[in-house]
Amino acid sequence: MTSSLKDKRCAACKPGTPALTQQQIGLLIAEVSGWKQQDGQIAKTFNFKDYHHTMAFVNAVAWVAHREDHHPDMEVGYNRCTVRYSTHSVGGLSENDFICAAKVDALGA
């Protein structure tokens, strides 16, 4: 039995590693609630009651990115943050994107 995504660790993608297939993406995206696939990435918008809570979330995501060495694009507003993952080295999505998405969800935002 495989561990849940949030319990896995990101691994460096070796040169030539292919992006996930649409079938693989379909299986993994089912494990991360609310994330949508779009333009070669997965994204989710998180809403908060105020700026302080938004920034606390952004800092927590930054810590996840540091620990996993896998960094999202983030769009931050007063009471929301959109997080986007893709893996540039594979030219699309890798399991690392879904691992980090699950870890971000586990922050309890």
N, C-alpha and C positions, 0 to 999 in steps of 0.2 A: 504494500500500500504506500502511495506517495504521501509526503507531508503536505500540509496546506501551504499555499503560496506564501503567506505571511511568515512562515517558519523557515523558508528557504533563504539562501543568500545569493546575491548576484555573483555571476562569474564572468570574467572577461571573455569576450567573444573573439575567438581565434580568427586570424585573417582567412577570408573565404567562407566564413560562417554565413549560411543563407538566412534571410528573413523568414519568419514563420509563414506557413501557408495559411490560406483563409480558413481551412478546416481546423488547424491548430489554434488559430486566433479565436474561432468560434467556441472551442472547448474552454479556453482560458478566460475569455471575457465573461463567460457564464459564472465564473468564480469571483468576479469583482463587481459588485452591485453598483449600478448607476454609471459605470464607465461606458463611453461610446467610442466606437472606432470611426475615425474620420481622417482623411488625407494622410494615411500612413502613420497615424498616431492614435493613441487612446487618450481620452480627456474626460474630466469630470469637474463640475463647478460645485464648490462648497460655499454655503451661506452661513453668516454669523450675525450676532446681534449688534456688534459694534467693531470699531477699528482695532481696539485692543485685542479682542478675541481673534480677529483676522490675522493680525501680526503674530500672535502666539502660534497660530497654526502654521503660518509661513516659516517661522523659525523651527518648528518641529519637523516640517517637511525638509528643510535645509539639513537638519541633523540626520534624517533618514538618508538623504542624498549623500552626505559625507560618509556615513557608515557603510553604505552599499557601493559607493563610488559610481553612482548612476544618477544623473542630474536631470530633473525635469525643466521644462519651460513653465513659468508661472505668470499669470496675469492677475494682478492684485488691485482690488478696489476697496472702498471703505468697509463694506460688509460682505465681501465675497472674494474667492480666490479660485481661478480655474487652473488646474494642474494638467499638463500634457506630457506624455512620455512617448518616446520613440528611441530607437537605437541607431545612431548615425553610422556606426561601423558596419552594420548589416544592411543599411538602406531601407529600413522598415521597422517592424516590430520583432522583439526577441522576448524570451521568457523573462528577462530582467525587467522589462516594462511592467509586466503583470505582477511580478514579485513586489516591486516598489509600489504599485497601485494598491495591492493588498495591505502593505505596511502603512501606507497613508490612510487607508480606510480604518485600520486598527487604532489610529490616533484618537478616534472617537469624535471626529468633527461633526 
